[in-house]
Amino acid sequence: MASWPGNVAVAVSRGENTEVLLAENGDVLSRLVALHWVAYTPASTLGGHVGAIREGVRILSCPQCRP
């Protein structure tokens, strides 16, 4: 029986539509979560944190932009 070659990182959303995201490591999973879930969250539900969240997503999606 073959097995997965190494470790994987997993994120599961639990809500109306359960989704599972798989990535090769935690860094990739962080970017995937930011780009997939956070980017599609309506800004009106994030309160006064929209600017900080957008900046975080920008930094995650652009490794050269990290401080």
C-alpha positions as CSV (number, residue, x, y, z in Angstrom):
1,M,0.0,0.0,0.0
2,A,1.5,3.4,-1.0
3,S,1.5,6.3,1.4
4,W,1.8,10.0,1.0
5,P,5.5,10.9,0.5
6,G,6.1,13.2,3.5
7,N,4.0,15.6,5.5
8,V,1.1,17.8,4.5
9,A,-0.5,20.8,6.0
10,V,-4.3,20.8,6.3
11,A,-6.9,23.5,6.9
12,V,-10.6,22.8,7.3
13,S,-13.3,25.4,7.2
14,R,-16.4,24.5,9.1
15,G,-19.5,26.4,8.0
16,E,-22.2,26.3,5.5
17,N,-19.8,24.8,3.0
18,T,-17.0,22.7,4.5
19,E,-13.8,23.0,2.6
20,V,-10.5,21.3,3.0
21,L,-7.2,22.8,1.8
22,L,-4.0,20.7,1.5
23,A,-0.5,22.2,1.0
24,E,3.0,20.8,1.1
25,N,3.9,22.8,4.2
26,G,2.7,25.4,6.7
27,D,4.1,28.4,4.7
28,V,2.3,27.4,1.6
29,L,-0.9,26.7,3.6
30,S,-0.7,30.2,5.1
31,R,-0.6,31.8,1.7
32,L,-3.4,29.5,0.4
33,V,-5.7,30.3,3.3
34,A,-5.0,34.0,3.0
35,L,-5.6,34.0,-0.8
36,H,-8.5,31.6,-0.8
37,W,-10.6,32.4,2.3
38,V,-9.5,35.8,3.6
39,A,-9.5,37.4,0.1
40,Y,-13.2,36.3,-0.4
41,T,-14.4,37.5,3.0
42,P,-16.6,40.6,2.5
43,A,-14.8,43.7,3.9
44,S,-17.9,44.7,5.8
45,T,-17.6,41.7,8.0
46,L,-14.0,42.5,9.0
47,G,-14.7,45.8,10.9
48,G,-11.9,48.2,11.3
49,H,-9.2,45.6,10.5
50,V,-9.5,45.6,6.7
51,G,-6.3,47.6,6.1
52,A,-4.2,45.4,8.3
53,I,-5.7,42.2,6.8
54,R,-5.1,43.4,3.3
55,E,-1.5,44.2,4.1
56,G,-1.0,40.8,5.6
57,V,-2.4,39.1,2.5
58,R,-0.2,41.2,0.3
59,I,2.9,40.2,2.3
60,L,1.9,36.5,2.3
61,S,1.4,36.5,-1.5
62,C,4.7,38.3,-2.2
63,P,7.6,36.7,-0.4
64,Q,9.9,39.5,-1.5
65,C,7.6,42.1,0.2
66,R,8.2,40.5,3.7
67,P,9.9,42.8,6.2
